[in-house]
Amino acid sequence: MSSREDETLAQAAVTALTGQLALAPKPGLPDPRDLGARALCRDHGSLRWSAKALAPGLAAMAAAARRTGEPTPGLRAELGAIGRSTEHSVGLAGGGHKGALWALGFLVAAAALDARAGAQDVAFAAKKLAAFNDKGAPRRPSRGSSISAKYGAAGARGEARAGFPHVRRAFEALTRSRASGATQAQARLDALLTVMSTLQDTELLYTAGPLGLRHVQAGARGVLEAGGTATEAGREALSALDADLHARAWSPRGSAGLLAGALFLDSLPVGTHTRLA
C-alpha cells in the first residue's frame, strides 16, 4: 500500500508529464495548439487524459522502493512488473507515454529510496536500479530495442543504465536558462531542445533514419545557437523547425519523455538541488 509520500512523488511525476504536454510550440510534438485543429485534438487531449493513469503505478513503484530501502535485483523485478501493468492501464486510458513511464518510474523509485536525496543522488540511484536485469521482461524485442541494435543507439535502456544523461542535461539547461532571465516556459523549451540536439531518438531513427535524426539535431542546435527561445532570433528558428518537423511528420517523442524526467527532478525541494555531474 502506498503512503502519502509515495502518492506525492507520483503526482509530482504526473505534473511533470502534463507540464511537458502544456509547452508550445514543441517541434513535431503534440501541444495545446492541437486543440484548435480538429484532426489532432484527440491526440493531445487523450495524452493529457492518459497521463493521469500513470499515477497509481508510479505510487506503487515509490512504495516498493520505500519498502525495499535500496537498489536490489528484487526491487528491479518488482518495478518491471508494476510498469508493465501500468502500461496496460495507460493503454486503456488512451495510450502513449511509454518512454515517460519508465523514465519517471525509475526516477520516482529512486527518489523514494531517500526522501532527502537531491537531483544528482536521484539520478545516481536510478542508474543503479536500471543496471539490474529485469528477468520478467518479455523476450520478444521491442521496436525501440530493435532500432537501437540496428543503429547502435543507446535507446531507453541505455539512457537509464547511463544514469539518464539527457535528463541531467535538460535539468542543467533549465537552471541555466532561468538564471539568464528566461521565463519558465522558455527555459523548458530550451531544455527540450537541449535533449533533441544530441539524443539518438529511436522514434526518429525509425521514421526518418540517421540522416533525418541528424537533421533534427542540427535544427535544435540552431535554435540554441541563435540564443534560445528567450531571444527573437531563437524564436524564429524554433518556428521554422516546428513547421519543418510537422510538415515531415517527424516526432522526437523520446526527447519529450526525458524532458518530463527533468521536470520531475526540478520539482524536488530546492534545498536538495545540486549541480549534476
N, C-alpha and C positions, 0 to 999 in steps of 0.2 A: 504494500500500500504506500502511495506517495504521500509525502508530507507537504506542508505549506511551502517550505523552502524549495522542494522539488517542483511544485507547481509554479512557483515564482520564476525559477530558471526556465521552465518550459514556456511560460508566457513571454518571457524576455526574448526567447528564440523566435517565437511566432511573430512577435512585434518587429523583430529584426527582419524577418522574411517579408512581412507586409510593408515595412518601411522601404525595402528594396523594390517591391512592386509599385509603390507610390511614386517613385522617382520618374521624372520625364525631362527631356527626351532621352530614352535609353536606346542606343543604336541597335536595331534588329531585334529588340526585346519588347514584350508586352508592357504597356504602361497606361496611365489613365486616359491618354488621348484615344485609346482604342474604344473607350466607352461611347465616343461620338461616331464611331464607324460601325455600321450595322454588322458587317461581315466579321468584325474582330471582337465585338463587345462580349460575346460569350466566352472567348478565350481568356481575356483579362479578368472578367467577372468570376469565372469558375476558378481561376488561380487564386484570387483573393478568398473565395469561399473555402476551397480545399486546403489552403494554408492553415486554417483553424483546426483542421482534422489532425494536424501533427501534434497538437498539444498533449493529448493523453499518452501517446507513445513516448514523447520526449520526457514527460514527467516520470514515466516508468523507467526510462533509461537513467534518469537522475537518481531515482530511488534505488535502482540496482547498484549504481556506483557508490552511493552513500552507504548502503548496507555492506558492500564488499570492502570499501575503505582503501583500496589500492588497485592499480592496474594488474590484472591477472588474466590467464587464458580463459578461466571460467567466466569472468566478467565480460570478456570479449565475445564469448559464445552467447551469453545472455543478451548482450546488446544486439547481436546479429539477429537473434530470434525475435526480439521486440521490434527491430527495424523492419523485418520482412512482414510482420503482422501490421505494422503501421503503414507500410506501402499499400497493403490491401485496403485498409481503411481510407487512405487518401484517394485511392482509385475509385472507391465507391462514392466519394465526395466530389469527384470531378477530375482527379488525376493531377499529374505534374509534381514538381518539387523533389524528384528522386535524389538528385545530387545534393540539394539543400538539406534534405532529411538526414543523409549520412554525415555530411559535414557538421550540421548543427547537433546531431546526435552525439558524435564523438566529443564535441566541444562542451555540450551540456553535461555529459557524463564526467568529463574531466573537471569541470567547474564544481560539480557536486562532490568530488573527492576531497576538496579543501575549500571551505567557504571563504578563506582569506586569500585565495590564490588570485593573482593578477593575470593580465592577458598573456604574459610570457610564460608563466607557470602552467596556465591552462593549455596553451599550445603544446608545451613540452609533455604534459600528461596525456594529451590526446595522441601525440606521436607514439608514446609507449603503449597505449591501448591498441592503436592501429597496427603495431608491429606483430601482434599475435595473429595467427591464422584463425579464421572462422570456420571451424570444422563442419558447421551446419549449412554453410553456403551452398547454393546449387552448383552442381558440377558443370552444367552447361555454361559456356562463356557468354557474357552479355555482349551487346553491340559495342558498348564502350570499351570493354576489355579486349575485344577483337580488334577494334581500331587502334587501341594502344599498342597491341602486339605488332600490328601491320606497320605502323609508322614510328614505333619506338617512343611514343609519347608516355608521359608518366601516368596520365589518367587519374581518375578519382582515387583509386587505391594508392597510387604513387604519391599523390598530393597529401593524403592522410599520413602515410608512413614517413614522409619527409617533415612532418610537423606543420602541415598547412602553410607552406612558404608564401603562397599568394594571398591567403587570409592575412598573414602578418604584414605583407607589403601593403595591402589595402588599408589595414589598420594604421600603419605609419603614414600613408597618404592622407587619410582622414585628419589626423592630428596636425600634419604639416600644412594642409590646405586651410584648416581653420585658423591656425596660428598666423597665416599670411593674410587673413581678413576675409576668406571665402565664407559664404553662408553655409548652413548645414546641408542644403540640397546640393550646392556647388561642390562642397567637399566630398559628398557621397558620390557624385558623378565622377569627380576626379579619381576617387578610389576605384570605381568600376573600370574606368579607362586604364588605370594602372595595371589592373589584373588583365584586361584584354590585350594590353601591349606585349605581354610575354607568355601568357598561358597557352599551352598546347591543347586547345579545346577540342576534345574528341568529337563533339557535335559538329563543329566547323570542319574538322578533318573528314567527317563522314559526308557532309553535304557539299563542301567546297574544295576538298583536297588540300594538299600542302600549299599550293600557290594561293588559294583563297584564304587560308589561315594567315599567311604572311601579309596578304593584302589588308586584312582586318587589323592585324597587329600594327602595321605601319600607319593605318588610319588613326588608331587610338593614340599612338605615339605622336602623330601630327597634332592632335588636339592639345596634348600636354605640352609639346614643344612650342605651341603658339601662345602658351601662358595659362592653359587650363580654362575651365568653364567660367571662372570669375572675370575673364577678360573678353572684350568684344571679338578679338581675333580667334580666341579659343571657342567661343560660342558659334561663330561662323563655321569653323572647322568641324565642330560637333554636328551642326545642322547638315552639313554636306555628307558626313559619314553616316548619319542617321538615314538620310534619303537614299544613299547608295546601298546600304545593307537591306533596307526594306524593299528596294527595287529588285535586288538579287535574291531576296527571301533567305538570307543568311542570318542565323541566330546564334550569338555567343552565349548559349544557355549555361555553360559551365561557369562562366565569369559571374553570372547573376547569383548562383548559389554560393560562391565563395565570398561575394560581397556581403551576403546575408550573414555569413560566419564572422566577418569583420565587424559588422554592426552589432552582433551579439557580444563580441569581446568589448566593443566600445560601451556597451550597456553595463559592464561590471563597475562596481563602485570606483569613483575617481581616485580614491586613495590607494587603490591596488594597481593602477595603471603604471607600468614600467616600460621602458623602451624595449622593443622586441629585437632580439639578436638575429 
